[in-house]
């Protein structure tokens, strides 16, 4: 069995470390993703935080798993935690899957999965996702090199890693591996069980979108419904505020008024004829609401502004008309992200994302994740109905244009349809045939619209948590958690007990 002598026990969770955007200008939330990824650190409650660090460990990984003649390798970061490991032939192995951001060692001591590990005596690993964090398979992030960035390669990384760790630590075949992941890694957790059932015995898939979709119009429908859960009048006020922005755009005085209200980095009058700049402006304003909704009242440090906060502002008539209140909300989010002005210039955004250096801001994950959306998933959160709350300024063509401008002219609408269809065919979309996977979603989270949140049969169990946000079940439990979230975590524990004790060691 595995010897833990000289090995630091904590394991860095392959969730996404959420950092702040640029201290001068920037966007805190784009493409349904915070600046450094989907997930935050495991707790914002000081008494629940543990400061013990994990050692960076490295695994020699293949660059291309699907071309036997390509023998190139690179070093992939992983973490190990043996704090709770009972070290016998039936002890489970927990594998936290890395996502579209840097892995953080904090998750090795905190988070719900650490409590599950303690309960079941599990040995814990985390593998950072290729091309994110410190896991650099190539010299830079050129489009040619990003050809090696895909969910299929990432899953093969996991399979190769599991096989190697079994040998390295002399793990028994009777020890069951359970994968954990939230958001995109939640998808990977389900797909890892599907594609490598001989290695992954079961998975807890949290907030994972299973359906790839180019035009993810349902996203903002859930945002509106979540705002309405506070008060229906909140959605009405937001709708009026966006309509008033449109009116102010039509006149020079109105444009200067918008500059003042929204702290724009450059005058709107200089971009009034540039539809891409204006689309970016509207997407940023809508993103303020989307980001707050997606992470509403979870236990991570970044979730400091809630739906209650922004709806209180939008319904406060003493501030001024709805557009003025919208400006106040924008100011709150600029301050939250340590940003001094709203930068909506399309060409600057594209130029930033075209930077292929590992030292660039784009290398914190936005360039890589944008590539994955352009090459596999779509996931474009659109608004293209003039009479709708967020207007018609950022339709699907706006996002496809970004794929073409940042990466390749060949990534057009036809290309996106083809790759998304291929992804859905490859993984089964919302009709998975996989067993031993538990799908967990929150009703407030807009991403649940592309996930499996209603169980089609007993072999495909789901947990749908009313009133909770993106990956809320994964964070460190707190006394302030609503009862339905507490109940969900208890259900996950019971599912793991059934998975680990009620099945034979063979996967199917």
Protein Blocks (a to p, Z undefined) as FASTA:
>chain_A
ZZfehiafbdcdfbdcdddddfkbccfbgghiafkbjbdcfbfcfklpcfbdcddddddd
dfblklmklmcdcdddddddfklmgoiakbccdddddddbdddfklmmgcjklmmmmmno
pacdddddehiajlcfbfblcfklmmmgcfklmmmmmmmmmmmmmmmnopafklccdddd
ehjlmmmmmmmmmmmmmlmmbdcdehiafbdcfblmklmmmmmmmmmmmomklmmmmmmm
mmmmmmmmmpmklmmmmmmmnopabdfklmmmmmklmmmmmmmmmmmmmmmmmmgoiabf
klmbcfklmmmmmmmmknocfklmmmmmmmmmmmmnopabdcfbfklmmmmmmpmbfkbm
klnommmmmmmmmmmnnopacdfbfkbmnljmbcfklmmmmmmmmmomklcfklmmmmmm
mmmmmnopamcfbehiacdddfklmklmmmcfbdfbfklccdddehiaehklmmccdfkl
cfklmmmmmmmmmmmmmmmmmpcfbfZZ
